[in-house]
Amino acid sequence: MTFSDQGKESKTRRKKQALSVRHLSSSLAGLTDNDLKKIGLPENIFDAICDLRKINKHGAQRRQKLFISGLLRKIDYHEIEVK
């Protein structure tokens, strides 16, 4: 009996999805404000990305990217990846 038979998702798959969301948050941080507005992100994610750009310390940037990743997981981030 495998995980797919039980209706559960494997730990490896969850980690890969988490990593893809983290990469998405990093790539969103590289976009301009106008590009982010065209995507139509929720206000809280847009503000978090703007805050990320202001942060200079590497550790703080990493934590902010993780925070943005958590916010992205709460919405349907697959639509953003397509755009």
N, C-alpha and C positions, 0 to 999 in steps of 0.2 A: 504494500500500500504506500503510495507516494503522497507528497504534500498536495498535489493537484487533485488526487482522489479524495482527500479529506476536505478540500475546499480552502485550505490554508495556503498562504503565500510563503515561499522559502525566504530564509534570512538573507541569502545572497541577492535575491531579486529586490528585496526591500532596500538593501544597501546600495544597489545599483540605481534605484529610483531616487534615493536620497542624494546620491552623488550627482545625478543629472539635474536635480533641482538646484543644488549648490552651484553647478556650472551655469545654469540659467540665471541665477541671481548675480553671478559675476559678470556675465555678458550684458545683463540689463544695466548694470552700473556703468558700463562703458558707453551707453547710448546717451544722446543729448536729451534735454528736457522735451523738445518738440517731438522727437521720436517716441519717447515714453508716453506722451499725451496721445499720439496717434494710436498707440497700442490699446489705450483705454484701461490702464491699470487702476485699481481702487486707490483712493486717496491715501490710505495708511501705507500701502506699499510704495507709492510714489514718494511720500515723505521719508520713508525709511531709506530709499535709494539716495535721495538728496542728502540725508544725514551721512550716509556711507561715504559720499564724495568729500565731505568735510573732515573726515577722520584721517589722521596722519599715522597713527601707531598701527603696526601690523596686527598685533593681537586683538586690538579693538575692531579693526576692519574685519578680521575673521569672525569675531562674535556677531558683528552686525550682519555679515553675509549669512550666518546661520539663522539669525533672527528673520531676515528676509525670506530665507528658504522655508521657514516655518509658516510665514504668512502666505507664501505661494502655495504651500500644500493645502491650505484651508480653502483655496479657490481652485478652479479648474485651470491649472497651469499649462495643460496640453494645448489650449487655444493660443496661449502666448508663444509657445514654441513654434507653432505653425506660422504665425505672423512674423 
